Amino acid sequence: MHLVINTLNSISSRYAPSRILSFNSAHVFKTLQLIDSEGYVSRTLLIKELGLGEGSIKTLIKHLKMQKMVTTTNKGTVMSQRGRKIFEEMSRHICAEMPVPKSTISISEYNYAILLRSLKVDIKQGVEQRDVAIKMGAKGATTLIYNEGKFLIPGSRFNALRGEKEIEKILKNSLKPINNDIIVIGSDDLSYITAELASKAAALHTLENHKHHTKMELVTN
């Protein structure tokens, strides 16, 4: 996971004296997802799916190529062997995702859930995930921990979806959570793209905390 996080951060960092970038690791991850799903992607598709301008997409592809994550062909941008390896490692932890309806825990018009698995990380009431989502331009994010059939707010023993049986059913059937899975729901009033990118950014931030936690454990042991 260290390689994954470091690579994503490198791709979404600017190279002096370049301008400040308008994309981050969430855009990078979604780009890799699109390539995995489609086989290859065009700049037009990336502009539509990422909500970025043509100049930003060109820079994003350039940075991906600099890290040997992708190559370009006549058809479009495809994933390299290195890119595939890193994407598969990310997919071990980011196991499932989906848009979800408005509810008492996802209060915006557009909401997007991501499930994180096999992480040992301290979730502090989901405040950090919410703040990351807000920085992405979204309204916020809700973080839940799945345990013994219940979706719990971090630090609470009560089922946050006890009054939302339909949402609870949707999340269980579609995300298929197991004990100690983390669910991050990004929310936005205007756009699914923003909600999705916010949830991805919050999820990747959680993965980065997992990296630091693991590193501390190694030092301690």
C-alpha positions in Angstrom: 0.0 0.0 0.0 3.0 2.4 0.6 3.8 2.2 -3.2 0.2 2.9 -4.1 -0.2 6.0 -1.9 3.2 7.4 -2.9 2.5 6.9 -6.6 -0.9 8.5 -6.4 0.6 11.5 -4.5 3.4 11.8 -7.1 1.0 11.8 -10.0 -1.2 14.5 -8.4 1.8 16.7 -7.4 3.0 19.5 -9.6 6.5 19.7 -11.0 8.1 23.1 -10.6 7.6 25.6 -12.1 4.2 24.2 -13.3 0.9 25.8 -12.3 -1.1 24.5 -9.4 -3.0 21.4 -10.5 -6.7 21.2 -10.6 -6.8 17.4 -10.1 -5.8 15.1 -7.2 -5.5 11.4 -6.3 -9.3 11.0 -6.5 -9.2 12.0 -10.2 -6.3 9.7 -10.7 -8.1 6.7 -9.2 -11.2 7.3 -11.2 -9.1 7.6 -14.3 -7.7 4.1 -13.6 -11.2 2.8 -12.9 -12.4 4.1 -16.2 -9.5 2.5 -18.1 -10.1 -0.8 -16.3 -13.8 -0.7 -17.2 -13.5 0.5 -20.8 -10.1 -1.0 -21.8 -9.0 2.5 -22.9 -10.2 6.1 -22.5 -10.3 9.2 -24.7 -9.7 12.7 -23.4 -13.3 13.5 -24.2 -14.5 10.7 -21.9 -12.2 11.9 -19.1 -13.4 15.5 -19.5 -17.0 14.3 -19.1 -16.4 11.8 -16.2 -13.9 13.9 -14.2 -15.5 17.3 -14.7 -12.1 18.8 -15.7 -11.0 21.0 -18.6 -9.0 19.7 -21.5 -5.7 21.3 -20.3 -6.1 19.5 -16.9 -6.8 16.2 -18.6 -3.6 16.6 -20.8 -1.6 17.2 -17.7 -3.2 14.3 -15.8 -2.3 11.9 -18.6 1.2 13.4 -18.8 1.8 12.7 -15.1 0.4 9.2 -15.4 2.8 8.5 -18.2 5.7 10.0 -16.2 5.0 7.4 -13.5 4.7 4.7 -16.2 1.1 4.0 -15.2 -0.4 4.4 -18.7 0.6 4.4 -22.4 -1.2 6.1 -25.3 -2.4 4.5 -28.5 -4.4 5.5 -31.5 -7.5 4.3 -29.6 -6.8 6.3 -26.4 -5.0 5.9 -23.1 -4.5 2.3 -21.8 -3.1 1.0 -18.5 0.5 -0.3 -18.3 1.6 -3.4 -16.4 2.7 -1.2 -13.6 -0.5 0.7 -13.6 -2.4 -2.6 -13.5 -0.4 -3.8 -10.5 -1.1 -0.6 -8.5 -4.8 -0.5 -9.5 -5.3 -4.1 -8.4 -3.6 -3.3 -5.0 -6.0 -0.4 -4.5 -9.0 -2.6 -5.5 -8.1 -5.0 -2.7 -9.1 -2.3 -0.2 -11.7 -0.3 -2.2 -13.9 -3.2 -2.9 -17.3 -1.7 -3.9 -19.0 1.6 -4.6 -22.4 2.9 -5.7 -24.7 6.0 -5.8 -27.2 5.9 -2.9 -30.5 7.7 -2.4 -31.0 10.7 -0.1 -31.6 9.7 3.5 -31.0 10.8 7.1 -27.3 10.0 6.9 -26.8 11.2 3.3 -28.7 14.4 3.3 -27.8 15.9 -0.1 -29.5 15.3 -3.4 -26.5 13.3 -4.7 -24.7 10.7 -2.6 -22.0 8.2 -3.4 -20.8 5.3 -1.2 -17.5 3.6 -1.2 -16.6 0.5 0.8 -13.1 0.0 2.3 -11.9 -3.4 3.5 -9.0 -4.9 5.4 -7.9 -1.6 7.0 -6.6 -1.1 10.5 -7.1 2.6 11.1 -8.6 4.7 13.8 -11.7 6.6 12.5 -12.3 9.6 14.7 -16.1 10.1 14.2 -15.5 10.6 10.5 -14.5 14.2 10.9 -11.3 13.8 8.7 -13.3 12.2 5.9 -15.9 14.9 6.1 -13.3 17.7 5.9 -11.6 16.0 2.9 -14.9 15.8 1.1 -15.6 19.5 1.8 -12.2 20.4 0.3 -13.3 18.6 -2.8 -16.2 21.0 -3.1 -18.9 18.6 -1.8 -21.3 19.3 1.1 -19.6 16.7 3.2 -19.2 12.9 3.9 -20.6 10.4 6.3 -18.4 7.6 7.6 -19.9 4.3 8.9 -18.3 1.1 10.3 -20.1 -2.2 9.6 -20.2 -4.6 12.5 -22.5 -7.5 13.3 -25.1 -6.5 10.7 -25.2 -2.9 11.8 -23.9 0.4 10.2 -22.3 2.3 13.1 -21.3 5.9 13.4 -17.6 5.7 14.7 -17.6 5.7 18.5 -21.2 4.6 18.7 -22.9 1.2 19.3 -26.2 2.2 17.7 -27.2 1.3 14.2 -27.2 4.6 12.3 -29.7 3.1 9.7 -32.2 1.7 12.2 -34.8 4.1 10.8 -33.7 3.7 7.2 -34.4 0.0 6.4 -34.5 0.5 2.7 -31.1 2.2 2.6 -29.7 -0.4 4.9 -31.0 -3.1 2.6 -29.5 -1.4 -0.5 -26.1 -1.0 1.1 -26.0 -4.6 2.4 -27.1 -6.1 -0.9 -25.0 -4.0 -3.2 -21.8 -3.4 -1.2 -21.9 -6.7 0.7 -20.0 -5.5 3.8 -18.4 -7.8 6.3 -17.3 -7.0 9.9 -15.1 -3.9 10.3 -15.6 -2.7 6.8 -15.6 1.1 6.5 -18.3 2.9 4.3 -17.7 6.5 3.2 -20.6 8.4 1.7 -19.8 11.6 -0.1 -22.6 14.1 -0.5 -23.2 17.1 -2.8 -26.2 19.2 -3.7 -25.4 19.7 -7.3 -23.6 16.8 -8.9 -22.9 13.0 -8.7 -19.4 13.7 -10.1 -18.6 15.9 -7.1 -20.2 13.4 -4.6 -18.2 10.5 -6.1 -14.9 12.3 -6.2 -15.5 13.5 -2.7 -16.1 9.9 -1.4 -13.0 8.7 -3.4 -10.9 11.5 -1.9 -12.1 10.7 1.6 -11.5 6.9 1.0 -8.0 7.5 -0.2 -7.3 9.7 2.8 -8.4 6.9 5.0 -6.0 4.5 3.1 -3.2 7.0 3.7 -3.9 6.9 7.4 -3.8 3.1 7.2 -0.4 3.4 5.6 0.9 5.6 8.4 -0.7 3.4 11.1 1.0 0.3 9.6 4.3 2.1 9.4 4.0 3.0 13.2 3.2 -0.6 14.0 6.3 -1.8 12.1 8.5 0.7 14.0 6.9 -0.3 17.4 7.4 -4.0 16.7 
